[in-house]
Amino acid sequence: MQRVKAIVIVPPRTLPTERFEASVDVMPVRTGWVRGALLAIALGLLGVFSIAAWLNPYDEEGNARRLETHLQIGLPPCTFRSLTGIPCPSCGMTTSFALLMHGDLANSLRANAVGTLLALFGLAVLPWSLASAVFGRPLLVRSPERAVLGIVIVFVVLLLTRWLVILTLGSY
């Protein structure tokens, strides 16, 4: 009998953590609460924009208001402004939404430019959330948590920057 030598090529053992390092390009389809949350976002935005369209952002003479449109839905006056005499960072936000829903972009920007940007962003998110609910996953977003955090940070920075500009210029 003759002995035969064989050479076998075996890949090295992988560590348990190496199995899960492969990146996933497509987010898996989710059901249940993700679709419900996306639908809730769409319905919430639809409610906000419906109220903004219902509000009257003009005074008796037909001039665009800059503040206090929220009083029409029974909310109290701005406590910060009542106590300090200066507007808070979000003063004019409801008015800017209402003016934008009435097609008055210029006065919406005058009331609160960050509110106008937020309303335009919300108008873009509305169809996105409906489409995402249909497909069962947040479309075009790899990490919804990071996206939301980034959006919140951007809008808070814009809101505070606008407020500092208004306080510096004394245009309130």
Secondary structure, DSSP 8 states (H G I E B T S, - for coil): ---------------GGGGG-S--SS-----THHHHHHHHHHHHHHHHHHHHHHS--B-TTS-B-SS-GGGGGT----HHHHHHSS--TTTTHHHHHHHHHTT-HHHHHHHHHHHHHHHHHHHHHHHHHHHHHHHTS-TT-S-HHHHHHHHHHHHHHHHHHHHHHHHHHT--
